[in-house]
Amino acid sequence: MTLRPAIARTAGIAGLLLMLSCNSAVLFKDPPSKRVFTVKVVADPSFANHTAWKDNVTNLITNASRVYKSWFEVTFVIDTMVVWDISKEPCYHEMFEYDCLMKSVPKDGADIVLCFFKEDDRYKFHIAGYSFYEYGYIRVTQGAWWYNKGGYEIAFVTLVHELGHFFGGIHVRHDPRSETRYVLSPQLSEDLVAKKGMEYEVQLPDFHPGNVQIIKTLVDRPTGRSDCDSCFRRIQKAYAEARREHGQFQMGQGPDIAAFQADGLAIPDIYHYLSNWASIYKKDSLAIAYLDTMVQALRAVTRACRECRGACPPGLCTSIGGWYAEYEKSWYHYDRAVILLGAGRYGQAERAFQEFLSSDIKQSPEIRQKIRAEFEYLKEISTPPSGEPINESHDP
């Protein structure tokens, strides 16, 4: 997911051609593709109300494909383009938008559903994109490209970011004292886009070396649940090597909140991704064990914040501590429930979900109802029981 503040209004963009200024001199070499992913494009009517929207989308995906072909020998090919109005769907008021998207828009044989929306200016802060990589659904928000500062270019950077999550890439923590930027930095920086004459130029960051290791392995990812044991072992190895070589904050090495703040992979996120991949590869006990390990990592961060005794960077521990505590008390139980659904353990899943509901989650009744609707939808699409017994004490 990529967060960004609202973009300032400036003069319009002259045309839809994308100019790229890249850190890597080898970005646009042209190696053969290792794998081709088909894309079903879904456009909200607010996005599709411009006559050039199909050309605009084609240009976005073509340029993103060039990036991934250069780095990872992967290309993306558009299969179909459709206009879809989510507000007309029965699930619109009952479910979260992303759940309604997955329920209402079938893939029709495509590997990825890529949904484009127009920017909503009613809010100061926006989510520029999100990726439900487990299911192959990605949402990108593009501003009105004849008004916004680099609306097209911002959408391009967002698309490259969310595709990184599709291949298992994790967020890279950014030290505000550093000028380094990475494709998978969670906060989209507007200084990546600069006006050059009548057009805008993108300074596309590099992929973090740890994410390069991960994504190169995940280009062979399945598009559904899989029985390939050797595939999952390769994924485990890729994340383990990325964690060992590029994770500045390591559990068991004493409190070092400065290392946690520094540029590097978000270590707790690694375990959440591993949990999801373990579930996809039908390693359900292991998936739960990875969640437990993630909680241990979050506790290590919280403990480091407590022990730094006022020496922590202002606001850092305040911003991370609250969410981490909330995850352990509440959302951990929800994630367990989803894993148990995938394993076909519906009774255990319901009990875990009830633990989530009884926790101290600060959500309105409306949001709680939508969370319940999401849980019921995931139960509806879950696979039959895998036959693997759940052993929640298993240690990855």
C-alpha positions in Angstrom: 0.0 0.0 0.0 1.3 3.5 -0.8 0.2 6.6 1.1 0.7 10.1 -0.1 -0.5 13.6 0.7 -2.8 15.5 -1.7 -1.0 16.7 -4.8 -0.8 20.5 -5.4 -2.7 21.8 -8.5 -0.5 23.0 -11.3 -0.6 23.4 -15.1 -1.7 20.5 -17.2 0.5 17.9 -18.7 1.3 18.1 -22.4 0.3 14.7 -23.7 0.5 11.3 -22.2 4.1 10.5 -23.0 6.2 9.4 -20.0 9.7 10.7 -19.5 11.8 8.5 -17.1 15.0 9.5 -15.4 16.2 6.4 -13.7 18.9 5.8 -11.1 20.0 2.5 -12.8 21.8 2.7 -16.1 20.6 -0.8 -17.0 16.9 -0.2 -16.3 15.7 -0.5 -19.9 17.8 -3.3 -21.2 15.7 -5.7 -23.2 16.2 -9.3 -21.9 13.8 -12.1 -22.8 10.8 -12.4 -20.5 10.9 -15.2 -18.0 7.1 -15.0 -17.5 4.2 -13.1 -18.9 1.2 -12.1 -16.7 -2.1 -11.2 -18.3 -4.0 -8.2 -16.9 -7.7 -7.4 -16.8 -8.1 -3.7 -16.5 -11.2 -2.3 -14.7 -11.9 1.5 -14.9 -14.2 3.4 -12.6 -16.6 5.6 -14.6 -15.0 8.7 -13.1 -11.6 7.5 -14.5 -13.1 6.5 -17.8 -14.8 9.7 -18.6 -11.9 10.9 -20.6 -11.7 9.7 -24.2 -8.0 8.9 -23.9 -8.3 6.6 -20.8 -7.5 3.4 -22.7 -4.4 4.9 -24.2 -3.5 6.3 -20.8 -3.8 2.8 -19.1 -2.0 1.1 -21.9 0.9 3.6 -21.5 1.0 3.0 -17.7 1.1 -0.8 -18.0 3.6 -0.8 -20.9 6.1 1.4 -19.0 5.6 -0.6 -15.8 6.2 -3.8 -17.8 9.5 -2.4 -19.2 10.7 -1.8 -15.6 9.8 -5.3 -14.5 11.2 -6.9 -17.7 14.5 -5.1 -17.1 14.8 -6.0 -13.4 13.1 -9.4 -13.3 12.4 -10.6 -16.9 8.7 -10.3 -16.3 6.2 -8.6 -18.6 2.5 -7.6 -18.3 0.1 -7.9 -21.2 -3.4 -6.4 -21.2 -6.1 -9.0 -21.8 -9.3 -7.0 -21.5 -10.5 -3.5 -20.5 -13.9 -2.8 -18.9 -15.7 0.0 -17.2 -17.1 -0.9 -13.8 -19.2 1.2 -11.4 -18.7 -0.1 -7.9 -21.4 2.1 -6.6 -24.0 0.1 -8.6 -23.1 -3.2 -7.0 -25.2 -4.7 -4.2 -22.1 -5.2 -2.0 -21.0 -1.6 -2.2 -22.6 -0.5 1.0 -22.2 -3.8 2.8 -18.5 -4.5 2.2 -15.2 -2.7 2.0 -14.5 -1.4 -1.5 -11.7 -3.9 -2.1 -13.8 -6.9 -1.0 -16.6 -5.7 -3.3 -14.1 -5.4 -6.1 -13.0 -9.1 -5.7 -16.6 -10.3 -5.3 -18.0 -8.4 -8.3 -15.2 -8.5 -10.8 -14.0 -12.0 -11.8 -10.6 -12.5 -13.3 -11.9 -14.2 -16.4 -8.7 -16.1 -16.8 -6.4 -13.1 -16.2 -3.6 -13.3 -13.7 -4.1 -9.8 -12.3 -7.1 -7.5 -12.0 -5.9 -3.9 -12.1 -8.5 -1.3 -11.1 -8.1 2.4 -11.8 -10.0 5.1 -9.9 -9.9 8.9 -10.2 -8.6 10.9 -7.2 -11.2 12.0 -4.7 -10.3 15.5 -3.6 -12.6 15.6 -0.6 -9.8 14.3 1.7 -6.4 15.8 2.5 -4.6 12.4 2.5 -5.2 9.6 0.0 -4.3 6.0 -0.4 -2.6 6.1 -3.8 -2.8 2.3 -4.2 -3.1 -1.1 -2.6 -2.3 -4.6 -3.6 -4.2 -7.7 -2.5 -1.4 -9.8 -3.8 -2.7 -13.1 -2.4 -5.7 -12.8 -4.7 -4.1 -10.9 -7.6 -6.1 -7.6 -7.3 -4.5 -4.2 -7.4 -6.0 -0.7 -7.2 -4.4 2.5 -8.4 -5.6 6.0 -8.0 -4.7 8.5 -10.7 -5.6 12.2 -10.4 -7.2 14.1 -13.3 -4.1 14.1 -15.5 -5.1 17.4 -17.1 -5.1 19.2 -13.7 -2.8 17.4 -11.2 0.9 17.8 -10.7 2.1 14.7 -12.5 -1.0 12.7 -12.0 -0.1 10.2 -14.6 3.5 9.9 -13.3 2.3 9.5 -9.7 0.0 6.7 -10.9 3.0 5.1 -12.7 5.2 5.1 -9.6 2.2 3.7 -7.6 1.6 1.0 -10.1 5.3 -0.1 -10.0 5.1 -0.1 -6.2 1.9 -2.2 -6.0 3.2 -4.7 -8.5 6.2 -5.1 -6.2 3.8 -6.3 -3.5 2.2 -8.7 -6.0 5.6 -10.5 -6.1 6.1 -10.5 -2.4 8.1 -7.3 -2.1 8.0 -5.7 1.4 8.1 -2.1 2.5 11.5 -0.5 3.0 11.7 1.8 6.0 13.0 5.2 5.1 15.2 7.2 7.4 14.0 10.8 7.0 17.6 12.0 7.4 18.5 10.1 4.2 17.9 11.1 0.6 17.7 7.4 -0.5 14.4 6.4 -2.0 13.2 2.9 -3.0 10.3 1.6 -5.1 8.7 0.0 -2.1 9.0 2.9 0.4 5.6 3.1 2.0 5.4 6.9 1.7 5.2 8.1 -1.9 7.5 11.2 -2.2 6.3 14.0 -4.5 9.9 14.9 -5.2 10.0 11.8 -7.5 8.1 13.9 -10.0 9.4 17.2 -11.4 8.2 19.5 -14.1 10.5 19.7 -17.1 9.2 22.3 -19.6 5.6 21.4 -20.5 5.9 17.8 -19.2 6.8 15.9 -16.1 9.7 13.7 -15.4 9.9 10.7 -13.0 13.0 9.9 -11.0 12.1 6.3 -10.5 14.0 4.8 -7.5 15.8 1.5 -7.5 14.5 -1.7 -5.9 16.0 -2.4 -2.5 18.6 -5.3 -2.8 16.6 -7.4 -0.4 13.4 -7.0 -2.4 15.4 -7.9 -5.6 16.2 -11.2 -3.9 12.5 -11.8 -3.0 10.9 -10.7 -6.2 13.3 -12.8 -8.4 12.0 -15.8 -6.5 8.4 -14.8 -6.5 8.1 -14.3 -10.3 7.2 -18.0 -10.3 4.4 -17.4 -7.7 1.2 -19.3 -8.1 -2.1 -17.6 -8.8 -4.0 -19.8 -6.3 -3.3 -22.4 -3.6 -0.4 -24.7 -4.5 1.1 -28.0 -3.4 4.7 -27.2 -4.5 6.9 -27.9 -1.5 10.1 -27.0 -3.3 8.6 -23.7 -4.5 7.8 -22.7 -0.9 11.2 -23.7 0.3 12.8 -21.3 -2.3 10.5 -18.5 -1.0 11.5 -19.2 2.6 15.2 -19.0 1.6 14.7 -15.7 -0.3 13.1 -14.0 2.7 15.6 -15.5 5.1 18.5 -14.2 3.1 16.9 -10.8 2.7 16.3 -10.6 6.4 19.8 -11.6 7.3 21.6 -9.4 4.8 19.4 -6.3 4.7 17.4 -6.1 8.0 19.1 -3.6 10.2 16.9 -4.3 13.2 17.4 -7.9 14.4 15.7 -9.6 17.3 17.9 -10.8 20.1 20.6 -8.2 19.5 19.4 -5.7 22.1 17.4 -2.6 21.7 18.6 -0.6 18.7 15.8 1.7 17.6 18.2 3.7 15.5 18.7 0.6 13.3 15.0 0.1 13.1 14.6 3.7 11.8 17.4 3.4 9.3 16.9 2.6 5.6 16.2 -1.2 5.4 13.5 -3.8 5.2 10.6 -3.7 7.6 11.5 -6.9 9.4 8.1 -7.6 11.1 6.5 -7.4 7.6 8.6 -10.3 6.4 6.8 -12.7 8.8 3.4 -11.4 7.7 4.3 -12.1 4.0 5.7 -15.5 4.9 2.5 -16.3 6.8 0.4 -15.5 3.7 2.7 -17.5 1.3 2.7 -20.4 3.7 -1.1 -20.4 3.6 -1.1 -20.2 -0.2 1.2 -23.3 -0.3 -1.1 -25.1 2.2 1.4 -24.9 5.1 -1.4 -23.8 7.5 0.3 -24.6 10.8 3.5 -22.8 9.6 1.4 -19.8 8.5 0.1 -19.4 12.1 3.6 -19.9 13.5 4.9 -17.1 11.3 2.2 -14.8 12.7 3.5 -15.7 16.2 7.0 -14.8 15.1 5.7 -11.5 13.7 4.2 -10.7 17.2 7.6 -11.5 18.7 9.3 -9.0 16.3 6.7 -6.4 17.1 7.4 -6.9 20.8 11.1 -6.4 20.2 10.4 -3.1 18.6 8.1 -2.0 21.4 10.7 -3.1 24.0 13.4 -1.1 22.2 11.2 1.9 22.4 10.7 1.5 26.1 14.4 1.1 26.8 15.7 4.0 24.7 14.7 6.3 27.6 13.9 9.4 25.7 16.7 9.0 23.1 14.4 7.8 20.4 13.7 10.0 17.4 10.6 12.2 18.2 7.4 10.6 17.2 8.9 7.4 16.0 7.9 5.1 18.9 4.6 6.9 19.3 3.6 6.2 15.7 4.7 2.5 15.7 4.0 1.5 19.2 0.2 2.0 19.1 -0.3 0.0 15.9 1.9 -2.9 17.0 0.1 -3.2 20.3 -3.3 -3.2 18.5 -2.1 -5.9 16.1 -1.1 -8.2 18.9 -4.4 -7.7 20.8 -6.8 -7.6 17.9 -5.7 -8.1 14.3 -3.5 -11.2 15.0 -6.7 -13.1 15.8 -8.3 -11.9 12.5 -5.3 -13.0 10.5 -5.4 -16.4 12.2 -9.1 -16.7 11.4 -8.3 -16.1 7.7 -5.6 -18.7 7.6 -7.9 -21.2 9.3 -10.6 -20.4 6.6 -8.1 -21.2 3.9 -7.4 -24.5 5.6 -11.1 -25.4 5.7 -11.1 -25.2 9.5 -14.3 -23.3 9.7 -15.1 -23.9 13.4 -11.6 -22.9 14.5 -11.8 -19.9 12.2 -15.1 -18.7 13.7 -13.6 -19.0 17.2 -10.6 -16.9 16.2 -12.8 -14.4 14.6 -14.9 -14.1 17.8 -11.7 -13.5 19.7 -11.0 -10.7 17.3 -14.4 -9.2 17.8 -14.2 -9.4 21.6 -10.8 -7.6 21.6 -10.5 -3.9 22.2 -10.7 -2.8 18.6 -11.7 0.8 18.2 -14.0 0.4 15.2 -17.5 1.7 14.6 -20.4 -0.7 14.3 -20.5 0.0 10.5 -16.8 -1.0 10.1 -17.4 -4.1 12.3 -20.2 -5.2 10.0 -18.0 -4.8 7.0 -15.3 -6.8 8.7 -17.8 -9.6 9.3 -18.9 -9.3 5.6 -15.3 -9.8 4.6 -14.9 -12.8 6.8 -18.0 -14.4 5.4 -16.9 -13.7 1.8 -13.5 -15.3 2.5 -15.2 -18.3 3.9 -17.3 -18.5 0.8 -14.3 -18.6 -1.5 -12.0 -20.7 0.7 -10.8 -24.0 -0.6 -11.8 -27.4 0.8 -9.9 -28.8 3.8 -6.2 -29.5 3.0 -6.1 -32.4 5.4 -3.1 -30.9 7.3 -3.8 -30.8 11.1 -3.4 -27.4 12.7 -0.6 -27.3 15.2 -0.3 -23.7 16.5 2.7 -24.5 18.6 4.8 -25.3 15.5 7.9 -23.1 15.3 9.1 -21.9 11.8 
